[in-house]
Amino acid sequence: MTTSTEWAEGLLNFDQERYLRIQSAAIARGRELGDALAQRQRAGSLEEVVFLGTGGAGILMEPALRLAGRHLSLPVQLRHPAEEVVGQGAFGPGSAVVIPSLSGTTKESIAVLQQAKAQGAWIAVLTAHADSPLATAADLTLVNEEAADDSSSESFYLQSLLGIAGLAAQSDDWGPAASLADRLANLPERLVAVKTAYENQAADAAAFLAARDYYVVTAAGYAWPAAHYYAMCILEEMQWIRTRPVHAAHFFHGTLELMEPGVPLVVIAGRDETRPLTDRVIDFSRTVTDHVLVIDAADADLGELPGEVSAVLTPVVVAALLERVSAHLEVLRDHPLTTRRYYRRMAY
């Protein structure tokens, strides 16, 4: 989280100008990624796109993978660097490998970059540090230098989504693709307004999350990666709160049996066609527990954006809302988000 003492519109521990710079830079870097991928496609040197993110950074690539699966004929994959290294994953000159790493020092990502590069792959790295090992070894390095844990989710979502939009625009596979970056020009300001409108609810949500040490967390569609990321990387890693993240499509195939009076459930409700899946979970769960927190991306005002664009931006909106929850949560629990027991504290 930012250590700035600046406040924006009454927001706790939030530096508005810094946030605007970071997300504006994310849109610019995303446009650059899309242009670079499209250029390789026009040159006939692109056979596949492979996202290789370690841990949470990989989860943040999932919305782009979903967008690609719906609108591109070009193969697009999301693979785990650690698995690729031990399994000797195959890459080639037609592979465009995109590696997100905020620090640029993630050891599994460095190893897979070296492996992919040795096999002739073209490498793009999304990072905050231009002098990091990943950044200096890439063919294209996209730096958002002010991005940090409190703002990297939106940044990575936007960069990867705009990268795929660049390819979709090349083949007219998705109508809004060609103008997407232009349509998002005022999105950072919109997100600040979204945060401001949500601040009181964020404080209430933080109080809900501070009350217990175990939560079931669910979502679907474009909201699912944001829910999964928050459960694993924020609640578990940064707050040491145990979670059971489960996709809403799987909720009624196991997890429903955990629900009983007092069991707390967090539902991230999205803006796309999968909304009935989370509504079903909400309706059922409220019959057996009164501890249900719903964070609804559909309540956010994104202006005049087309519905299909708003749906794709669901994880960006959710990340913006959840950052506000985190700002209050670390204060309520007296547990700074930077506190770790093991992560980057010891060899493992």
VOKELO-345856 format. One record per residue: z, y, x of N, C-alpha, C in turn. Coordinates in steps of 0.02 Angstrom, whole numbers, plus 50000, padded with zeros to 5 digits. Example, Ala and Ser with C-alpha at 12.3 -4.5 7.8 and 13.67 -1.06 7.14 Angstrom:
BEGIN
503904971650660503904977550615503904983550660
503544988850642503574994750684503945000250645
//
This chain:
BEGIN
500004994050042500005000050000500005006250044
499745011750017499745017950055500455020450065
500575023350122501235026250136501245033650121
500695036150093500655043250077501175045250025
501435051250031501905053749981501555057949928
500885058349933500515062249884500515058649816
500515062649764500475060049697499855062849663
499555059049619498985061449581499125060449507
499155065949471499265065549399499875061349381
500405061949421501015058349407501005051049429
500515048949468500475042049489500935040749549
501305035249545501785033549597501425031449661
501605034649717501345032649783500595031649783
500235036749763499505036249759499185042449787
498735041449834498365046949866497665047149835
497565051649788496945051849750496335053049794
496365057849839495785059449879495585053749925
496075050349951495935044549994495595039149952
495855037849893495555032749850494835034349833
494705040649817494015042649800493555041649860
493795043249919493375042249979493225034849990
493725030649981493635023449993493125020449945
493205021849880492755018649831492065021749833
492005028149850491345031149859490995027849919
491375026649972491095023350030490885016250013
491275012849971491105006049951490435005849916
490315010649872489675010949837489105012149886
489215016549934488695017849985488565011750028
489095008350050489005002350091488674996750051
488844996249986488534991249944487784992349936
487594998749930486885000349926486534998249991
486854999450048486574997550113486484990050118
486984986350094486924979050095486344976750051
486304979549991485754977749947485074979349977
485014985050009484384987050041484204982250097
484704980350137484574975850193484364968950170
484694966350118484504959750092483804960050060
483664965350024483004966049993482454966550045
482604970050100482114970650153481954963850184
482464959750193482344953050220481954948750171
482084949750106481714946050056480974948150056
480844954550061480154956950062479784954450123
480154953650178479844951250240479734943650241
479984940350189479914933050186480394929250230
480934932550252481414929450298482074927750265
482084927750198482714926350162482624920250118
482994914950133482964908850093483604907650054
484164910550076484794909750042485274915150063
485754916650019486314921050036486944916850033
487354917350085487974913550088488544918350099
488994918850049489614922650058490124918050092
490424920550146490914916650183491544920850191
491974920450141492604924150143493194919550149
493664921350191494274917350200494824919850153
495154915250118495704917050075495504921750020
495904927050011495774931749957495104935249963
494874936550024494224939750034493664935550003
493734928950007493244924649976493264925049900
493874925149872493944925849800493594932149775
493644937549814493354943949794492594943749793
492284938649821491554937949819491324934249756
491784931449718491584927249661491214931049606
491384937349590490984940849540490254941649561
490134942949624489444943549649489084936849642
489444931449655489154924849647488974923649574
489404925749528489274924949456488664929049436
488624935149460488054939449445487404936349471
487434933749532486834930649561486624924449522
487104920449501486944914449464486604915849398
486724921749370486434923449305485764927049312
485644930149369485064934549372484604933549432
484754928849476484334927649534484094920449536
483474919449556483234912649569483374910649641
483494915549685483664914249755484344910649758
484414905449799485054902149805485594906749835
486164907249802486724911049826487344906649822
487704906149876488294901749879488904905549903
489484902749885490124905049913490444899049946
490534899450011490814893750048491444895950087
491874891150102492494892550137492384891950212
492504897150251492394896750324492754890850357
493374889650339493744884150371493394877450360
493144876350299492784870150285492134869750323
491784875450328491154875450364491244873850438
491794876250466491914875150537492064867750551
492514864850512492694857850524492144853050501
491744855350452491214851150426490544852350456
490514856950505489884858650538489354860550487
489504865750448489054868050397488374870050424
487864869250383487184870550405486954877550384
486674881250432486374887750420485704887750456
485314892950445484664893250478484414900350480
483814901550508483534908250512483424911450444
483384907450391483294910250324483944911650289
484504910450322485164911650292485394918750305
485584922250252485924928750259486654927450243
487074928050293487784926550286488164933150280
488574933650227488964939650215489704937750222
490044940950270490744939350285491184945450271
491614945150221492104950450209492744949050247
492994953950283493634953350317493894960350329
494424962150295494684968950301494864970450374
495214965950407495424967150476494864965950526
494394961550508493864959650555494114954950609
494714952050598495004947650649495174940750623
494994939050561495164932650532494864926950573
495294922550598495054917750648494544912750620
494644910550558494154905950528493474909250520
493494915650502492874919350492492514920550558
492894921850611492584922650677492244916250699
492584910650687492304904150706491664902650668
491654903950603491064902350564490494907150580
490654913450597490134918150618489784915450680
490174913250728489874910650790489444904550775
489674900350731489304894250713488644896150678
488674900650629488084902650592487584906250637
487844910550681487404914350726487044909750774
487394904650797487084899850843486514896050810
486534895550744486004892150706485464896850682
485494903150703484964907850688485054912050626
485644911650594485764915450533485834922950547
485644926950498485764934150500486444935450470
486844939750502487544940650483487684947850463
487984948750404488244955250383489004954650375
489364959450401490094959450397490334965550359
490774964450311491094969850273491804970550298
491984976250325492634976950358492874984150355
493484985250380493754991950387493794994050460
493604989650506493704990950577493064989650617
492754994950638492104994450673492154991150741
492744991250771492824988450838493124981450837
493154978250780493454971650774492974966150798
493224960250813492784954750836492224953150788
492364952950723491834951550675491314957150673
491554963250672491104969050667490624969450726
490874968250785490454969050845489964963250855
490064957750819489624951950827489094951550772
489124955850722488684955450664488004958750678
487514956750638486864960150640486894966650599
487294966650547487414972650506488154973150494
488454978650514489164979850503489244985650454
489584984250399489704989250347490444990850347
490604996950370491294998850381491535003650327
492085001950295492435006450249493115007750281
493135012650326493675013050374494355014750344
494395017850287495045019350258495305013950212
494895008950197495105003750151495704999850179
496164998250135496754994250153496934989750094
497494986350099497664981450047497674984449977
497864990749971497924993749905497254995649874
496714995449913496074997849889495494993249907
495624987849944495084983649969494774979349915
495144977749862494854973549810494264976949778
494364983049754493804986749724493234987549774
493414989049836492904990149888492484983949899
492794978249907492414972049918492014970049856
492314970949797491944969349735491304973549732
491374980049742490804984549736490274983149788
490474981949849489974980649901489584974249887
489924968949868489584962549857489154962749793
489404965949741489014966449679488384970549690
488444976049727487854980149740487374976749788
487644972449832487204968449874486754963849833
487044960549784486654956149740486194960349695
486424966149673485994970449632485374972649671
485444973549736484864975349777484334970049775
484544963849776484064958249770483774957749700
484194958649650483964958249580483454963849566
483554969649596483084975149586482414973549617
482424969849671481804967949706481344963749662
481644959649620481254955049579481304956649505
481614962349488481704964249417482064958849378
482534955349410482884949949376483464952349333
483664958749342484214961449302484064968749289
483964970549227483734977249209484104982949242
484774983149241485144988849270485154989049346
484904983849379485004983049451484744988949491
484134991149477483814996249519484195002849518
484525004449463484875010849458485635010049462
485875004149480486595002849475486995007549520
486805008249583487195012549628487215019649602
486665022149575486655028849547487095029349486
487085024149444487505024149384488255024349402
488415021749461489125021249481489355027249521
488945032349527489115038049569489785041149550
489945041449486490585044449465491115039249449
490975032849466491465027649451492145028849485
492175030949548492835032149579493265036949538
492965042349514493345047049473493555043849408
493125039849378493305036149317493895031549329
493895028249387494435023549402495105027149411
495085033149439495705037049444495955038749374
495495040649329495695042049260495975035849226
495675030049240495915023749213496635022349237
496745023449301497415022449329497925027149296
497715033349289498175038449260498365036549188
497875034449150498015032549080498455026449076
498445022249127498805015949125499505016349157
499675021949187500285022249228500915019949192
501035022249131501635020249095501635012749080
501055010149060500995002949048501084999049112
500855001849168500934998549232501674997749249
502065002849235502785002449247503104997049204
502884996549142503144991249098502934984349122
502304983749144502064977349170502444975249233
502604980149275502984978549335503684976149317
503984979249267504654977049245504614969849219
504084968149184503974961249160503944956449219
503564958349271503474953949328504084953649374
504484958749372505084958849414505654954749385
505594952749322506144949549287506224942149304
505694938949330505714931749342505374930049408
505424923849428505124921949492504584916549484
504334915749422503794910949409503374913349351
502704913049359502254915249306501634910949302
501414909649241500744906949230500274912849223
499714912749259499234918249259498554915549240
498214918649192497574916049170497084921549154
496444919849155495894924349139495264920149135
494694923449122494054920049119493494924849138
492904922149150492324926249164492414930649225
492174936849221492224941349277492944943349293
493404942349246494104944049258494474938649298
494214932449297494574927049329494694928149404
494204930049443494354931149515494904936249526
494914941549486495424946649493496114943849478
496164939549427496804936449409497024931549463
496564927449486496714922649539496934926149603
496574931349621496744935149681497444938249675
497584941249618498234944549610498804939549613
498704933849581499234928749581499364926249652
498834924849689498904921849755499084926849809
498714932349811498774936949868499294942449858
499444944249796499944949449784500604946349764
500604942649708501244940049684501534934849732
501124930249756501384925149802501474927849873
500934930249903500984932349973501414938549983
501304943649942501614950149955502274951149917
502414946849867503034947549829503444941149826
503184935749852503534929349854503744927049783
503314928349736503414926149666502954920149654
503224914649631502834908549620502374909549559
501764907149565501294907749509500924901249498
500664900649437500204895149420499574898349393
499104900249438498474903049412498024897549384
497784898549323497354893549291496814897149251
496194894949258495654897849220495774896349146
495614901249103495734900449031495354894549002
494794892749033494414886949009494784880449022
495254880549070495644874449086496344874549056
496544880149027497224881049004497434875548956
496974873648910497144868748859497024861548882
496954860648946496854854048975497374852749028
497994854549013498544853349059499084858549054
498914864749069499424870049075499774871549009
499444870448953499774871948889500434868248882
500504862348914501114858448908501694861648946
501564866648988502104870149022502394875648979
502034877548927502254883148886502814881048838
503354884848841503924883848797504314890448795
504804891148752505174897448749505424899648817
505284905948834505514908648898505024908248955
504504904048949504014903549003503574909849001
503524913549056503134919749056502394918549073
501964921749034501244921049043500934927949053
500484928449102500104934549113499374932949098
499084936749052498384935849033497994942049054
497474941049094497024946549111496414945749065
496334950349019495794950048970495214954348993
494614951548991494034954949019493604958548968
493004960448991492544964348951491894960548936
491864954148954491234950548946491274945348890
490774941048887490714936348831491244930848832
491634930348885492144925048889492794927248855
492814933148826493424935748796493744930848746
493374927148706493694922448660494134917248695
493984915648758494394910748793495104913248805
495164919548826495834922248837496174923948771
495794926048721496094927248655496414920948627
496084915248639496354908848615497014907248650
497044908548715497664907348752498224911848726
498054918148714498564922948689498824920648621
498374918948577498574916948509499034910948510
498854905948551499284899948555499954901548587
499944904848643500554905848681501074909948644
500844914648604501314918748567501674914848512
501444908748498501804904548450502374900748483
502384900448550502894896448583503324900448633
503114906348653503514910448698503414917748680
503954921648689503894928848677503794932648742
503664929148796503564932348862502824932048881
502424936148848501704936348861501514943548879
501224944348937500974950748960500214950548960
499894955148924499164955548922498954962048957
498534961249007498234967049041497494966949023
497284972048985496634971948952496154976848984
495654974149018495154978349050494734982148999
494684979548939494274982848888494564989448865
495204990848880495504997148861495295002848907
495015001148965494825006349013494185009848992
494175016348997493595020448978493145021449039
492565018249039492095018949094491515023549076
491575027249023491055032049006490455028848973
489865031248992489255029348958488895023348989
489225019449028488905013649059488695008549007
488115005349016487905000048970488424994448969
488464990948913488954985648905488894980248959
488284978448978488204973149028488444975449097
488384981949111488654984549174489414984749172
489684986949116490414987049108490714980149116
490364975149089490604968249096490644966149168
490124967649206490094965849278490644969449317
490824975449295491334979349329492054977349311
492124972349269492794970149248493274969149307
493094965549360493574964549413493764970949449
493304975749452493454982149483493984985849442
493894985749377494374988949332495054985549336
495054978949334495684975149338496054976649403
495684976949458495994978449523496304985349522
495964990149490496234996949486496884997049445
496904993349390497504993049349498074989449386
497924983949417498444979949449498734983449511
498344987749543498624991649598499194995949574
499124998749514499655002749485500274998449470
500164992349446500714987749434501084986349500
500704985049552500994983449617501404989249645
501164995349635501525001149660502225001549630
502284999849567502944999849535503344993649552
502994987949559503334981649570503704981549636
503394984049689503724983849754504344988249755
504354993549715504934997849710505484994449670
505304991549612505794988249570506134982449605
505754978749644506024972849678506284974449748
506224980749769506424982749836506114978049888
505474976749878505114971949920504424974949936
504364978649992503724981750009503164976550013
502574978449993502004973749994501804971750064
502054975250114501894973650183502364968350213
502884966450176503374961650202503094954550202
503154951150259502924944150265503454940150303
503474933650287503884929050327503474925550380
502864923450360502464919250404501774922150421
501444925350370500754927550378500694932450436
500304930650487500204934650547500854936250582
501374932350568502024933150601502164927650651
501804922050644501924916350686501284912150689
501274907450737500704902950743500774897350690
500214895750657500224890250608499514887550600
//
